[in-house]
Amino acid sequence: MTKIKCLFFLYFLFISNLFTSCEKKSSNDYKDLILGDWVFEKENPKRKNYFYSDFGYTFLENGICISKPGYYDKKERTRKEEQKTFFLGTKTKYKINGDSLYILNLITKKWDASKIVSIDSKYLKLSYEKDITLDLSKVKYSENDEENFDKVIISQSPCLGPCPINDIQINKNGLVYYYGEDYNLKNGFFTAKISSNEFNEIVSDFKKTNFLNLEDTYKSDVTDQIEVSVTFVKDNKIIKTVKDYGSKSPKLFRITLNPITNLYQQLKLQPTETVQKFQNEFYYFSKGDGTIRLVRSEIFYLSNLLSEANRTEQSFKPKYRIHINNRSSKTYQYETDGRFFLIPAKNGKLITVDLGFNFIEKNELEKRLYTPSRVY
């Protein structure tokens, strides 16, 4: 080998090693930078008549990806059955090869590939199609002990169409209450159990949404939309309720809700008869000419408290009437002082149950007391 050829060979070897080194470093950078929580912001450039649902990813070190709001497989309507939506979960796998990101699709059982166009500590750009990028932002949050809760209740109200109507309450001890009213794979009252780790994951997910600082109400001007209400409880006190009509709450909050409202599909449900029928028809409290109204998730929470309350012969002085959404019922018979509730048993006879604490005082519900103006 001549001297020139030798120098050229060494130079070529140096350049090859340099590019190989850069490629490995780039791939390692991707693997480190991608860890954490990301939420979809926009498509760039935005195509006309092309819609992306809100979504987000959490990438963990062990190759696990949490994809929200999750994977859903639909079974089309037939003559015998309504359309059904099957929730397949949120937890899947991912891998990075060079500048390519692969996420295992739980529906197709195949790897969805995208190119990592750019990534840093704040932003991630992914390309699924030529010249089209999806922009995601890194979720930044700090742990706050005050955001802890020991119960969360999520309720979905009817809309104009086949929207799932259901309620789910998840307790720190793992107990789950579920009620499906319509358009669900399971309808009726059920209980189930989850692990402490699963509950802690739910708490962690909601902390990332900064839920205590959310607005109490989000509302769309479009009619006949679904309303979702979420109630957080700590030591039997409602610390926050968020009501979202028409999907107007922050996207990170919304994509956190969806998997939980469908969690019942992945649980071993046990039918329960402890819930009294009238509890699902509860409408509002009244005191004099004033009313105290609860949102659906708060009603479900109170219903579950009543279903587990101890029966007692204790007498009490009624302060509030309990109104239910059933015109044929004798609403004046159902009374409470906030702690003791005079309610009908399954046989129709009235019984008194003791919550063990005053629900109305504990949650300062008299602040909601509303007396409508009378017009003469």
WODANOR-V704969 format. One record per residue. N is the residue number from 0. RES is the residue in one small letter. PSI is psi as a letter, one per 30 degrees, with the letter a starting at -180 (* if undefined). D_FIRST is the distance of its C-alpha to the first C-alpha in whole Angstrom. Layout:
((N:RES:PSI:D_FIRST) (N:RES:PSI:D_FIRST))
//
This chain:
((0:m:k:0) (1:t:l:4) (2:k:e:7) (3:i:e:8) (4:k:e:6) (5:c:e:6) (6:l:e:10) (7:f:e:11) (8:f:e:10) (9:l:e:12) (10:y:e:14) (11:f:e:15) (12:l:e:15) (13:f:e:18) (14:i:e:20) (15:s:e:20) (16:n:e:21) (17:l:e:24) (18:f:e:25) (19:t:e:25) (20:s:e:27) (21:c:e:29) (22:e:e:30) (23:k:e:32) (24:k:e:33) (25:s:e:35) (26:s:e:36) (27:n:e:38) (28:d:e:39) (29:y:e:41) (30:k:e:42) (31:d:e:44) (32:l:f:45) (33:i:f:47) (34:l:k:49) (35:g:a:53) (36:d:k:55) (37:w:k:55) (38:v:k:57) (39:f:k:57) (40:e:e:58) (41:k:l:57) (42:e:k:55) (43:n:j:53) (44:p:l:54) (45:k:k:57) (46:r:k:58) (47:k:k:62) (48:n:h:64) (49:y:k:61) (50:f:k:62) (51:y:k:60) (52:s:l:62) (53:d:k:62) (54:f:l:59) (55:g:l:57) (56:y:k:55) (57:t:j:54) (58:f:k:51) (59:l:l:51) (60:e:f:48) (61:n:g:49) (62:g:g:48) (63:i:k:52) (64:c:k:53) (65:i:j:56) (66:s:j:57) (67:k:k:60) (68:p:g:63) (69:g:a:61) (70:y:k:61) (71:y:k:64) (72:d:k:64) (73:k:k:67) (74:k:j:70) (75:e:l:72) (76:r:k:75) (77:t:a:77) (78:r:e:81) (79:k:f:81) (80:e:k:79) (81:e:l:78) (82:q:k:75) (83:k:k:73) (84:t:k:70) (85:f:k:68) (86:f:k:66) (87:l:f:63) (88:g:a:62) (89:t:f:60) (90:k:k:57) (91:t:a:54) (92:k:l:51) (93:y:l:48) (94:k:l:44) (95:i:k:41) (96:n:j:38) (97:g:b:35) (98:d:g:38) (99:s:k:40) (100:l:k:44) (101:y:k:45) (102:i:k:49) (103:l:k:51) (104:n:j:54) (105:l:f:57) (106:i:e:58) (107:t:f:56) (108:k:g:54) (109:k:l:50) (110:w:k:48) (111:d:k:49) (112:a:k:45) (113:s:l:45) (114:k:k:42) (115:i:j:43) (116:v:e:43) (117:s:l:43) (118:i:k:45) (119:d:a:46) (120:s:f:49) (121:k:e:51) (122:y:k:50) (123:l:k:48) (124:k:k:48) (125:l:k:47) (126:s:j:46) (127:y:f:48) (128:e:l:48) (129:k:k:46) (130:d:g:47) (131:i:k:50) (132:t:l:49) (133:l:k:52) (134:d:k:52) (135:l:k:53) (136:s:k:54) (137:k:k:54) (138:v:k:58) (139:k:k:59) (140:y:l:61) (141:s:k:63) (142:e:k:65) (143:n:j:69) (144:d:f:71) (145:e:f:74) (146:e:g:72) (147:n:k:73) (148:f:l:75) (149:d:f:77) (150:k:k:77) (151:v:k:76) (152:i:k:78) (153:i:k:77) (154:s:k:79) (155:q:k:78) (156:s:l:81) (157:p:l:82) (158:c:a:81) (159:l:j:82) (160:g:a:80) (161:p:h:78) (162:c:k:77) (163:p:k:77) (164:i:j:80) (165:n:l:79) (166:d:k:80) (167:i:k:78) (168:q:k:78) (169:i:k:76) (170:n:l:77) (171:k:e:75) (172:n:g:77) (173:g:f:75) (174:l:k:78) (175:v:k:77) (176:y:k:80) (177:y:k:80) (178:y:k:82) (179:g:k:81) (180:e:e:84) (181:d:l:82) (182:y:h:79) (183:n:l:77) (184:l:f:76) (185:k:k:78) (186:n:k:82) (187:g:a:84) (188:f:k:84) (189:f:l:82) (190:t:l:80) (191:a:a:77) (192:k:k:75) (193:i:l:72) (194:s:l:70) (195:s:e:70) (196:n:e:66) (197:e:e:67) (198:f:e:69) (199:n:e:67) (200:e:e:64) (201:i:e:67) (202:v:e:68) (203:s:e:65) (204:d:e:64) (205:f:e:68) (206:k:e:67) (207:k:f:64) (208:t:f:66) (209:n:h:68) (210:f:f:71) (211:l:f:74) (212:n:g:73) (213:l:l:73) (214:e:l:76) (215:d:e:79) (216:t:k:79) (217:y:k:77) (218:k:k:78) (219:s:l:77) (220:d:f:80) (221:v:k:79) (222:t:l:82) (223:d:h:82) (224:q:l:79) (225:i:k:78) (226:e:k:79) (227:v:k:77) (228:s:k:79) (229:v:k:77) (230:t:k:79) (231:f:k:77) (232:v:k:80) (233:k:k:80) (234:d:h:83) (235:n:g:85) (236:k:k:84) (237:i:j:83) (238:i:f:80) (239:k:k:79) (240:t:k:80) (241:v:k:77) (242:k:k:79) (243:d:j:76) (244:y:k:78) (245:g:g:76) (246:s:h:72) (247:k:f:72) (248:s:l:71) (249:p:k:68) (250:k:e:65) (251:l:e:64) (252:f:e:67) (253:r:e:68) (254:i:f:65) (255:t:e:66) (256:l:e:69) (257:n:e:68) (258:p:e:67) (259:i:e:70) (260:t:f:72) (261:n:g:71) (262:l:e:70) (263:y:f:73) (264:q:f:71) (265:q:g:69) (266:l:l:72) (267:k:j:74) (268:l:k:78) (269:q:k:81) (270:p:k:84) (271:t:k:86) (272:e:g:90) (273:t:f:91) (274:v:k:90) (275:q:k:94) (276:k:e:94) (277:f:f:95) (278:q:e:92) (279:n:f:90) (280:e:g:93) (281:f:k:93) (282:y:e:93) (283:y:l:95) (284:f:l:97) (285:s:k:100) (286:k:j:102) (287:g:b:105) (288:d:f:104) (289:g:l:101) (290:t:l:98) (291:i:j:94) (292:r:k:92) (293:l:l:89) (294:v:l:85) (295:r:e:84) (296:s:e:82) (297:e:e:85) (298:i:e:87) (299:f:e:85) (300:y:e:85) (301:l:e:88) (302:s:e:89) (303:n:e:87) (304:l:e:89) (305:l:e:92) (306:s:f:91) (307:e:f:90) (308:a:l:93) (309:n:k:96) (310:r:k:99) (311:t:l:102) (312:e:g:106) (313:q:k:105) (314:s:l:107) (315:f:l:106) (316:k:j:107) (317:p:k:105) (318:k:f:104) (319:y:k:101) (320:r:k:102) (321:i:j:99) (322:h:k:99) (323:i:l:97) (324:n:h:96) (325:n:j:98) (326:r:f:101) (327:s:f:104) (328:s:k:103) (329:k:i:105) (330:t:f:103) (331:y:f:106) (332:q:f:106) (333:y:j:102) (334:e:l:102) (335:t:l:101) (336:d:g:101) (337:g:f:97) (338:r:e:97) (339:f:k:99) (340:f:k:99) (341:l:j:102) (342:i:l:100) (343:p:k:101) (344:a:l:100) (345:k:f:99) (346:n:g:103) (347:g:f:104) (348:k:k:105) (349:l:k:105) (350:i:l:103) (351:t:k:102) (352:v:l:98) (353:d:j:97) (354:l:f:94) (355:g:f:94) (356:f:l:93) (357:n:j:94) (358:f:e:92) (359:i:e:93) (360:e:e:94) (361:k:e:90) (362:n:g:89) (363:e:h:91) (364:l:f:92) (365:e:f:95) (366:k:f:93) (367:r:f:92) (368:l:k:96) (369:y:k:97) (370:t:j:100) (371:p:k:100) (372:s:k:103) (373:r:k:106) (374:v:k:107) (375:y:*:111))
//
